Amino acid sequence: MEKYIANALRYENGMQYERCGRSGVLLPKVSLGFWHNFGGNDPYERSKEITRYAFDHGITHFDLANNYGPPYGSAEETLGMLMEEDFRPYRDELFISTKAGYDMWPGPYGNWGSRKYLLASLDQSLRRMHLDYVDLFYSHRFDPATPIDETLQALVDIVRAGKALYVGISRWPLEATRTAFRYLREHDVPCLIYQGKLNMLNREPQQEGILDLCRESGVGFISFSPLAQGLLTDRYLNGIPEDSRMSKGKFLRKDMLTEELIVQLRSWNAEAQAHGETLAEMALRWTLEQPGVTSVLVGASSTEQLQKNMKCLNPKI
Ligand SMILES: NC(=O)c1ccc[n+]([C@@H]2O[C@H](COP(=O)([O-])OP(=O)(O)OC[C@H]3O[C@@H](n4cnc5c(N)ncnc54)[C@H](OP(=O)(O)O)[C@@H]3O)[C@@H](O)[C@H]2O)c1
Protein backbone atom coordinates (compact mmCIF):
# COMPACT_ATOMS: atom_id res chain seq x y z
CA MET A 1 0.00 0.00 0.00
CA GLU A 2 1.12 3.56 -0.70
CA LYS A 3 2.42 5.80 2.09
CA TYR A 4 -0.41 7.13 4.19
CA ILE A 5 -1.17 10.80 4.38
CA ALA A 6 -4.27 11.53 6.43
CA ASN A 7 -7.17 13.19 4.68
CA ALA A 8 -6.84 16.94 5.12
CA LEU A 9 -10.62 17.13 5.58
CA ARG A 10 -10.77 14.49 8.32
CA TYR A 11 -12.44 16.85 10.77
CA GLU A 12 -14.87 18.18 8.19
CA ASN A 13 -16.23 14.83 7.06
CA GLY A 14 -19.31 14.77 9.28
CA MET A 15 -17.93 13.37 12.54
CA GLN A 16 -19.31 14.90 15.72
CA TYR A 17 -17.53 15.02 19.07
CA GLU A 18 -19.03 14.75 22.52
CA ARG A 19 -17.55 15.76 25.85
CA CYS A 20 -16.77 12.72 27.96
CA GLY A 21 -18.52 13.31 31.29
CA ARG A 22 -17.10 16.29 33.18
CA SER A 23 -13.65 16.00 31.62
CA GLY A 24 -11.59 17.89 29.11
CA VAL A 25 -11.81 15.09 26.59
CA LEU A 26 -13.99 15.07 23.50
CA LEU A 27 -14.66 11.68 21.95
CA PRO A 28 -16.01 10.99 18.48
CA LYS A 29 -19.62 9.85 18.66
CA VAL A 30 -18.60 6.79 16.65
CA SER A 31 -15.46 5.03 17.89
CA LEU A 32 -13.75 1.94 16.46
CA GLY A 33 -13.20 -1.29 18.38
CA PHE A 34 -10.47 -3.85 17.67
CA TRP A 35 -12.05 -6.90 19.37
CA HIS A 36 -12.67 -8.71 16.06
CA ASN A 37 -11.20 -8.18 12.57
CA PHE A 38 -7.80 -6.85 13.68
CA GLY A 39 -6.15 -10.03 14.96
CA GLY A 40 -3.26 -12.09 13.66
CA ASN A 41 -5.67 -14.31 11.72
CA ASP A 42 -7.31 -11.40 9.90
CA PRO A 43 -5.95 -9.89 6.67
CA TYR A 44 -3.64 -7.07 7.74
CA GLU A 45 -4.29 -4.99 4.62
CA ARG A 46 -8.01 -5.00 5.40
CA SER A 47 -7.39 -3.93 9.01
CA LYS A 48 -5.21 -1.15 7.67
CA GLU A 49 -7.83 -0.01 5.18
CA ILE A 50 -10.57 0.11 7.86
CA THR A 51 -8.34 2.03 10.27
CA ARG A 52 -7.26 4.53 7.62
CA TYR A 53 -10.88 5.06 6.63
CA ALA A 54 -11.80 5.62 10.26
CA PHE A 55 -9.14 8.22 10.93
CA ASP A 56 -9.79 9.93 7.61
CA HIS A 57 -13.39 10.38 8.76
CA GLY A 58 -12.68 11.80 12.18
CA ILE A 59 -12.74 8.58 14.23
CA THR A 60 -9.99 9.50 16.65
CA HIS A 61 -10.75 6.84 19.27
CA PHE A 62 -9.54 3.23 18.86
CA ASP A 63 -10.43 0.75 21.59
CA LEU A 64 -8.34 -2.33 22.33
CA ALA A 65 -7.71 -4.86 25.09
CA ASN A 66 -4.76 -7.08 25.95
CA ASN A 67 -6.46 -10.25 24.71
CA TYR A 68 -8.10 -9.03 21.50
CA GLY A 69 -7.10 -11.15 18.52
CA PRO A 70 -7.04 -14.07 18.16
CA PRO A 71 -4.41 -14.95 19.16
CA TYR A 72 -4.34 -12.90 22.35
CA GLY A 73 -2.31 -9.72 21.98
CA SER A 74 -2.41 -9.73 18.20
CA ALA A 75 -4.89 -6.84 17.79
CA GLU A 76 -2.46 -4.70 19.81
CA GLU A 77 0.37 -5.93 17.55
CA THR A 78 -1.67 -4.88 14.53
CA LEU A 79 -2.08 -1.43 16.05
CA GLY A 80 1.69 -1.37 16.72
CA MET A 81 2.37 -2.02 13.02
CA LEU A 82 -0.17 0.62 12.04
CA MET A 83 1.52 3.11 14.36
CA GLU A 84 4.87 2.46 12.67
CA GLU A 85 3.55 2.54 9.12
CA ASP A 86 0.73 5.08 9.22
CA PHE A 87 -0.13 6.81 12.44
CA ARG A 88 3.07 7.88 14.21
CA PRO A 89 2.79 11.46 12.89
CA TYR A 90 -0.78 11.58 14.19
CA ARG A 91 -0.23 10.16 17.69
CA ASP A 92 -1.48 13.31 19.40
CA GLU A 93 -4.67 13.24 17.33
CA LEU A 94 -5.50 9.72 18.54
CA PHE A 95 -7.20 8.55 21.72
CA ILE A 96 -6.16 4.93 22.24
CA SER A 97 -7.49 2.69 24.98
CA THR A 98 -6.61 -0.76 26.19
CA LYS A 99 -7.76 -2.98 29.04
CA ALA A 100 -6.86 -5.87 31.29
CA GLY A 101 -9.19 -8.11 33.26
CA TYR A 102 -9.74 -11.33 31.32
CA ASP A 103 -7.42 -14.28 30.85
CA MET A 104 -4.24 -13.26 29.11
CA TRP A 105 -1.38 -15.54 30.13
CA PRO A 106 -1.21 -18.79 32.12
CA GLY A 107 -0.80 -19.00 35.86
CA PRO A 108 -2.22 -17.01 38.77
CA TYR A 109 -1.02 -13.55 37.58
CA GLY A 110 -2.51 -13.40 34.08
CA ASN A 111 -6.17 -12.62 34.83
CA TRP A 112 -8.66 -10.61 36.93
CA GLY A 113 -7.75 -7.50 38.95
CA SER A 114 -4.59 -7.75 41.02
CA ARG A 115 -1.99 -5.00 40.94
CA LYS A 116 0.50 -7.61 39.73
CA TYR A 117 -1.61 -8.46 36.68
CA LEU A 118 -2.77 -4.96 35.74
CA LEU A 119 0.69 -3.37 35.78
CA ALA A 120 2.41 -6.23 33.96
CA SER A 121 -0.35 -6.39 31.38
CA LEU A 122 -0.22 -2.70 30.58
CA ASP A 123 3.57 -2.88 30.11
CA GLN A 124 3.06 -5.73 27.65
CA SER A 125 0.31 -3.81 25.84
CA LEU A 126 2.51 -0.73 25.44
CA ARG A 127 5.29 -2.86 23.92
CA ARG A 128 2.91 -4.56 21.49
CA MET A 129 1.33 -1.26 20.42
CA HIS A 130 4.67 0.59 20.15
CA LEU A 131 3.35 3.30 22.44
CA ASP A 132 4.88 5.15 25.39
CA TYR A 133 1.48 5.61 26.99
CA VAL A 134 -2.19 4.91 26.34
CA ASP A 135 -4.78 7.62 26.57
CA LEU A 136 -7.10 5.39 28.55
CA PHE A 137 -6.60 2.22 30.55
CA TYR A 138 -9.53 0.12 31.75
CA SER A 139 -10.14 -2.49 34.35
CA HIS A 140 -11.96 -4.82 31.94
CA ARG A 141 -14.06 -6.47 34.66
CA PHE A 142 -14.66 -6.34 38.39
CA ASP A 143 -12.73 -8.91 40.42
CA PRO A 144 -14.77 -9.93 43.48
CA ALA A 145 -11.81 -11.85 44.96
CA THR A 146 -9.30 -8.98 44.96
CA PRO A 147 -9.71 -6.13 47.47
CA ILE A 148 -11.34 -3.35 45.47
CA ASP A 149 -8.79 -0.82 46.75
CA GLU A 150 -5.95 -2.87 45.28
CA THR A 151 -7.44 -2.76 41.79
CA LEU A 152 -8.31 0.93 42.06
CA GLN A 153 -4.97 1.95 43.51
CA ALA A 154 -3.26 0.13 40.63
CA LEU A 155 -5.28 2.33 38.24
CA VAL A 156 -4.25 5.45 40.15
CA ASP A 157 -0.59 4.41 40.11
CA ILE A 158 -0.70 3.68 36.38
CA VAL A 159 -1.71 7.29 35.78
CA ARG A 160 0.91 8.58 38.24
CA ALA A 161 3.55 6.55 36.37
CA GLY A 162 2.57 8.27 33.11
CA LYS A 163 1.53 5.02 31.44
CA ALA A 164 -2.08 6.14 30.96
CA LEU A 165 -3.60 9.60 30.87
CA TYR A 166 -7.02 8.50 32.09
CA VAL A 167 -8.63 5.40 33.55
CA GLY A 168 -11.98 3.73 33.10
CA ILE A 169 -13.88 0.64 34.16
CA SER A 170 -15.86 -1.82 32.12
CA ARG A 171 -18.67 -4.18 33.11
CA TRP A 172 -18.40 -3.40 36.83
CA PRO A 173 -21.59 -3.93 38.90
CA LEU A 174 -23.39 -0.89 40.28
CA GLU A 175 -22.18 -0.78 43.89
CA ALA A 176 -18.57 -1.49 42.97
CA THR A 177 -18.85 1.21 40.30
CA ARG A 178 -20.05 3.69 42.91
CA THR A 179 -17.06 2.80 45.12
CA ALA A 180 -14.70 3.09 42.16
CA PHE A 181 -15.95 6.53 41.15
CA ARG A 182 -15.54 7.76 44.74
CA TYR A 183 -12.10 6.19 45.30
CA LEU A 184 -10.68 7.46 42.04
CA ARG A 185 -12.05 10.96 42.58
CA GLU A 186 -10.60 11.06 46.11
CA HIS A 187 -7.23 10.11 44.67
CA ASP A 188 -7.34 12.86 42.05
CA VAL A 189 -7.66 10.43 39.14
CA PRO A 190 -11.36 10.73 38.35
CA CYS A 191 -12.83 7.90 36.34
CA LEU A 192 -13.13 9.16 32.76
CA ILE A 193 -15.58 6.65 31.37
CA TYR A 194 -17.59 3.49 31.93
CA GLN A 195 -17.70 0.94 29.10
CA GLY A 196 -20.86 -1.15 29.03
CA LYS A 197 -23.19 -2.92 26.62
CA LEU A 198 -26.17 -0.78 25.70
CA ASN A 199 -28.15 -1.36 22.54
CA MET A 200 -31.75 -1.82 21.42
CA LEU A 201 -31.61 -5.46 22.54
CA ASN A 202 -29.83 -4.92 25.85
CA ARG A 203 -30.73 -2.08 28.18
CA GLU A 204 -29.08 -3.39 31.34
CA PRO A 205 -26.90 -0.33 32.00
CA GLN A 206 -30.09 1.73 32.10
CA GLN A 207 -32.10 -0.80 34.09
CA GLU A 208 -29.32 -1.33 36.63
CA GLY A 209 -28.76 2.39 37.16
CA ILE A 210 -25.24 2.51 35.71
CA LEU A 211 -26.08 5.24 33.21
CA ASP A 212 -27.76 7.41 35.86
CA LEU A 213 -24.77 6.98 38.16
CA CYS A 214 -22.39 7.98 35.34
CA ARG A 215 -24.42 11.11 34.64
CA GLU A 216 -24.63 12.10 38.31
CA SER A 217 -20.90 11.47 38.73
CA GLY A 218 -19.73 13.31 35.61
CA VAL A 219 -18.38 10.09 34.09
CA GLY A 220 -18.78 9.34 30.38
CA PHE A 221 -20.38 6.18 29.01
CA ILE A 222 -19.32 4.33 25.87
CA SER A 223 -21.49 1.54 24.50
CA PHE A 224 -19.76 -1.58 23.25
CA SER A 225 -21.47 -3.88 20.73
CA PRO A 226 -24.09 -1.22 19.89
CA LEU A 227 -25.13 -3.37 16.92
CA ALA A 228 -25.38 -6.46 19.14
CA GLN A 229 -22.42 -7.91 17.21
CA GLY A 230 -24.26 -7.49 13.90
CA LEU A 231 -27.76 -8.63 14.91
CA LEU A 232 -29.01 -5.04 14.67
CA THR A 233 -28.11 -4.81 10.98
CA ASP A 234 -29.44 -6.51 7.86
CA ARG A 235 -26.84 -9.29 8.31
CA TYR A 236 -29.13 -11.99 9.73
CA LEU A 237 -32.54 -11.02 8.39
CA ASN A 238 -32.52 -13.81 5.82
CA GLY A 239 -30.28 -16.51 7.22
CA ILE A 240 -26.70 -16.72 8.45
CA PRO A 241 -24.11 -15.62 5.88
CA GLU A 242 -20.99 -17.78 5.70
CA ASP A 243 -18.59 -14.92 6.27
CA SER A 244 -20.47 -13.56 9.29
CA ARG A 245 -19.37 -13.49 12.94
CA MET A 246 -22.15 -15.93 13.79
CA SER A 247 -20.82 -18.47 11.27
CA LYS A 248 -17.17 -18.06 12.18
CA GLY A 249 -16.83 -17.21 15.83
CA LYS A 250 -17.88 -18.38 19.26
CA PHE A 251 -19.11 -15.07 20.70
CA LEU A 252 -22.31 -14.78 18.64
CA ARG A 253 -23.98 -18.17 18.91
CA LYS A 254 -26.49 -19.46 16.39
CA ASP A 255 -28.97 -20.30 19.15
CA MET A 256 -29.24 -16.58 19.93
CA LEU A 257 -31.02 -16.06 16.60
CA THR A 258 -34.45 -17.27 17.67
CA GLU A 259 -37.60 -17.02 15.55
CA GLU A 260 -38.91 -14.41 17.97
CA LEU A 261 -35.76 -12.31 17.56
CA ILE A 262 -35.92 -12.52 13.76
CA VAL A 263 -39.51 -11.25 13.86
CA GLN A 264 -38.41 -8.34 16.09
CA LEU A 265 -35.42 -7.51 13.86
CA ARG A 266 -37.55 -7.59 10.70
CA SER A 267 -40.08 -5.29 12.32
CA TRP A 268 -37.38 -2.80 13.33
CA ASN A 269 -35.87 -3.10 9.86
CA ALA A 270 -39.21 -2.17 8.28
CA GLU A 271 -39.52 0.76 10.70
CA ALA A 272 -36.05 1.96 9.76
CA GLN A 273 -36.78 1.67 6.04
CA ALA A 274 -39.97 3.65 6.49
CA HIS A 275 -37.79 6.46 7.87
CA GLY A 276 -35.34 6.14 4.97
CA GLU A 277 -32.54 4.63 7.03
CA THR A 278 -30.98 1.23 7.66
CA LEU A 279 -31.51 -0.86 10.77
CA ALA A 280 -27.83 -0.29 11.69
CA GLU A 281 -28.26 3.48 11.45
CA MET A 282 -31.41 3.36 13.54
CA ALA A 283 -29.77 1.16 16.19
CA LEU A 284 -26.71 3.39 16.52
CA ARG A 285 -28.81 6.54 16.61
CA TRP A 286 -31.03 4.99 19.31
CA THR A 287 -28.02 4.27 21.51
CA LEU A 288 -26.48 7.70 20.96
CA GLU A 289 -29.77 9.32 21.94
CA GLN A 290 -29.89 7.68 25.37
CA PRO A 291 -29.07 10.30 28.01
CA GLY A 292 -25.51 9.96 29.27
CA VAL A 293 -24.08 8.13 26.25
CA THR A 294 -20.86 9.68 24.97
CA SER A 295 -19.99 7.39 22.07
CA VAL A 296 -20.84 4.10 20.37
CA LEU A 297 -18.00 1.65 19.93
CA VAL A 298 -18.61 -0.19 16.69
CA GLY A 299 -16.84 -3.09 15.07
CA ALA A 300 -16.51 -3.56 11.31
CA SER A 301 -15.28 -6.35 9.07
CA SER A 302 -15.10 -4.00 6.08
CA THR A 303 -14.65 -0.34 5.27
CA GLU A 304 -18.08 -0.41 3.69
CA GLN A 305 -19.71 -1.43 7.00
CA LEU A 306 -17.98 1.38 8.82
CA GLN A 307 -19.03 3.84 6.17
CA LYS A 308 -22.64 2.66 6.46
CA ASN A 309 -22.53 2.92 10.24
CA MET A 310 -21.26 6.48 10.20
CA LYS A 311 -24.42 7.48 8.39
CA CYS A 312 -26.15 7.40 11.77
CA LEU A 313 -24.57 10.83 12.27
CA ASN A 314 -25.06 12.17 8.81
CA PRO A 315 -26.77 10.33 5.93
CA LYS A 316 -24.46 12.10 3.44
CA ILE A 317 -21.27 10.44 4.76
N1 LIG B 1 -15.67 -4.06 27.42
C1 LIG B 1 -16.02 -5.22 26.95
O1 LIG B 1 -16.11 -6.20 27.67
C2 LIG B 1 -16.29 -5.35 25.47
C3 LIG B 1 -17.00 -6.46 24.98
C4 LIG B 1 -17.27 -6.49 23.61
C5 LIG B 1 -16.82 -5.48 22.78
N2 LIG B 1 -16.11 -4.44 23.29
C6 LIG B 1 -15.62 -3.34 22.43
O2 LIG B 1 -16.65 -2.92 21.55
C7 LIG B 1 -16.19 -3.01 20.20
C8 LIG B 1 -17.32 -3.29 19.28
O3 LIG B 1 -17.91 -4.55 19.59
P1 LIG B 1 -18.61 -5.38 18.45
O4 LIG B 1 -17.62 -5.70 17.37
O5 LIG B 1 -19.35 -6.48 19.08
O6 LIG B 1 -19.62 -4.24 17.88
P2 LIG B 1 -20.89 -4.22 16.94
O7 LIG B 1 -20.75 -2.92 16.22
O8 LIG B 1 -22.12 -4.47 17.73
O9 LIG B 1 -20.71 -5.45 15.94
C9 LIG B 1 -19.75 -5.40 14.92
C10 LIG B 1 -20.03 -6.49 13.89
O10 LIG B 1 -21.32 -6.33 13.32
C11 LIG B 1 -21.26 -6.52 11.91
N3 LIG B 1 -21.55 -5.22 11.27
C12 LIG B 1 -21.10 -4.00 11.64
N4 LIG B 1 -21.60 -3.04 10.84
C13 LIG B 1 -22.41 -3.67 9.95
C14 LIG B 1 -23.22 -3.21 8.88
N5 LIG B 1 -23.31 -1.91 8.57
N6 LIG B 1 -23.91 -4.12 8.17
C15 LIG B 1 -23.85 -5.44 8.48
N7 LIG B 1 -23.08 -5.94 9.49
C16 LIG B 1 -22.39 -5.06 10.22
C17 LIG B 1 -19.86 -7.02 11.61
O11 LIG B 1 -19.87 -8.42 11.76
P3 LIG B 1 -19.44 -9.46 10.60
O12 LIG B 1 -18.13 -9.99 11.05
O13 LIG B 1 -20.50 -10.49 10.60
O14 LIG B 1 -19.33 -8.71 9.30
C18 LIG B 1 -19.07 -6.40 12.71
O15 LIG B 1 -17.85 -7.05 12.98
C19 LIG B 1 -15.13 -4.10 20.27
O16 LIG B 1 -14.25 -4.06 19.16
C20 LIG B 1 -14.45 -3.76 21.55
O17 LIG B 1 -13.58 -2.65 21.35
C21 LIG B 1 -15.84 -4.36 24.62
The ligand as an SDF file (V2000), in Angstrom:
LIG
                    3D

 48 52  0  0  0  0  0  0  0  0999 V2000
  -15.6670   -4.0590   27.4220 N   0  0  0  0  0  0  0  0  0  0  0  0
  -16.0180   -5.2180   26.9460 C   0  0  0  0  0  0  0  0  0  0  0  0
  -16.1080   -6.2030   27.6670 O   0  0  0  0  0  0  0  0  0  0  0  0
  -16.2870   -5.3490   25.4730 C   0  0  0  0  0  0  0  0  0  0  0  0
  -17.0040   -6.4600   24.9780 C   0  0  0  0  0  0  0  0  0  0  0  0
  -17.2690   -6.4950   23.6140 C   0  0  0  0  0  0  0  0  0  0  0  0
  -16.8200   -5.4820   22.7810 C   0  0  0  0  0  0  0  0  0  0  0  0
  -16.1080   -4.4430   23.2880 N   0  0  0  0  0  0  0  0  0  0  0  0
  -15.6200   -3.3440   22.4280 C   0  0  0  0  0  0  0  0  0  0  0  0
  -16.6520   -2.9250   21.5470 O   0  0  0  0  0  0  0  0  0  0  0  0
  -16.1930   -3.0060   20.1990 C   0  0  0  0  0  0  0  0  0  0  0  0
  -17.3160   -3.2890   19.2790 C   0  0  0  0  0  0  0  0  0  0  0  0
  -17.9060   -4.5480   19.5920 O   0  0  0  0  0  0  0  0  0  0  0  0
  -18.6060   -5.3780   18.4490 P   0  0  0  0  0  0  0  0  0  0  0  0
  -17.6180   -5.6990   17.3720 O   0  0  0  0  0  0  0  0  0  0  0  0
  -19.3490   -6.4800   19.0840 O   0  0  0  0  0  0  0  0  0  0  0  0
  -19.6230   -4.2380   17.8840 O   0  0  0  0  0  0  0  0  0  0  0  0
  -20.8870   -4.2150   16.9450 P   0  0  0  0  0  0  0  0  0  0  0  0
  -20.7480   -2.9230   16.2160 O   0  0  0  0  0  0  0  0  0  0  0  0
  -22.1180   -4.4690   17.7330 O   0  0  0  0  0  0  0  0  0  0  0  0
  -20.7100   -5.4490   15.9430 O   0  0  0  0  0  0  0  0  0  0  0  0
  -19.7460   -5.4010   14.9210 C   0  0  0  0  0  0  0  0  0  0  0  0
  -20.0260   -6.4860   13.8870 C   0  0  0  0  0  0  0  0  0  0  0  0
  -21.3210   -6.3300   13.3170 O   0  0  0  0  0  0  0  0  0  0  0  0
  -21.2620   -6.5190   11.9100 C   0  0  0  0  0  0  0  0  0  0  0  0
  -21.5520   -5.2240   11.2700 N   0  0  0  0  0  0  0  0  0  0  0  0
  -21.1020   -3.9960   11.6380 C   0  0  0  0  0  0  0  0  0  0  0  0
  -21.6040   -3.0380   10.8420 N   0  0  0  0  0  0  0  0  0  0  0  0
  -22.4050   -3.6660    9.9470 C   0  0  0  0  0  0  0  0  0  0  0  0
  -23.2220   -3.2090    8.8810 C   0  0  0  0  0  0  0  0  0  0  0  0
  -23.3130   -1.9050    8.5740 N   0  0  0  0  0  0  0  0  0  0  0  0
  -23.9110   -4.1210    8.1680 N   0  0  0  0  0  0  0  0  0  0  0  0
  -23.8470   -5.4370    8.4770 C   0  0  0  0  0  0  0  0  0  0  0  0
  -23.0810   -5.9430    9.4940 N   0  0  0  0  0  0  0  0  0  0  0  0
  -22.3850   -5.0590   10.2170 C   0  0  0  0  0  0  0  0  0  0  0  0
  -19.8590   -7.0210   11.6080 C   0  0  0  0  0  0  0  0  0  0  0  0
  -19.8700   -8.4220   11.7610 O   0  0  0  0  0  0  0  0  0  0  0  0
  -19.4430   -9.4630   10.5970 P   0  0  0  0  0  0  0  0  0  0  0  0
  -18.1330   -9.9900   11.0460 O   0  0  0  0  0  0  0  0  0  0  0  0
  -20.4990  -10.4850   10.6040 O   0  0  0  0  0  0  0  0  0  0  0  0
  -19.3310   -8.7150    9.2970 O   0  0  0  0  0  0  0  0  0  0  0  0
  -19.0660   -6.4000   12.7140 C   0  0  0  0  0  0  0  0  0  0  0  0
  -17.8540   -7.0470   12.9810 O   0  0  0  0  0  0  0  0  0  0  0  0
  -15.1320   -4.1020   20.2650 C   0  0  0  0  0  0  0  0  0  0  0  0
  -14.2520   -4.0630   19.1600 O   0  0  0  0  0  0  0  0  0  0  0  0
  -14.4480   -3.7600   21.5530 C   0  0  0  0  0  0  0  0  0  0  0  0
  -13.5790   -2.6530   21.3530 O   0  0  0  0  0  0  0  0  0  0  0  0
  -15.8440   -4.3600   24.6170 C   0  0  0  0  0  0  0  0  0  0  0  0
  1  2  1  0
  2  3  2  0
  2  4  1  0
  4  5  1  0
  4 48  2  0
  5  6  2  0
  6  7  1  0
  7  8  2  0
  8  9  1  0
  8 48  1  0
  9 10  1  0
  9 46  1  0
 10 11  1  0
 11 12  1  0
 11 44  1  0
 12 13  1  0
 13 14  1  0
 14 15  2  0
 14 16  1  0
 14 17  1  0
 17 18  1  0
 18 19  2  0
 18 20  1  0
 18 21  1  0
 21 22  1  0
 22 23  1  0
 23 24  1  0
 23 42  1  0
 24 25  1  0
 25 26  1  0
 25 36  1  0
 26 27  1  0
 26 35  1  0
 27 28  2  0
 28 29  1  0
 29 30  1  0
 29 35  2  0
 30 31  1  0
 30 32  2  0
 32 33  1  0
 33 34  2  0
 34 35  1  0
 36 37  1  0
 36 42  1  0
 37 38  1  0
 38 39  2  0
 38 40  1  0
 38 41  1  0
 42 43  1  0
 44 45  1  0
 44 46  1  0
 46 47  1  0
M  CHG  2   8   1  16  -1
M  END
$$$$
